[in-house]
Amino acid sequence: MHSAMRTGLTMTGTTLAALMAMYITSSFGGVETLATISLILFVGLIGDLISTWCTNAVALLWIVRRRKK
């Protein structure tokens, strides 16, 4: 679980950084559509991060521990 979490957070962190760079660049460049798309993807990825590690991971751990008994 720890290894999977570290990999997932690394991938999500780099994607968040890329989306933020895209948002900043497109905002200063005047490309409003690209700025909006990158901001929506950024917010969606934050929601996915919360959903994955606060909900799904806890449920999976609960199921695995329950099966061991």
Summary of the structure (lengths in Angstrom):
residues: 69
radius of gyration: 16.5
end to end distance: 19.0
largest distance: 58.8
contacts: 160
relative contact order: 0.12
helix: 94%
strand: 0%
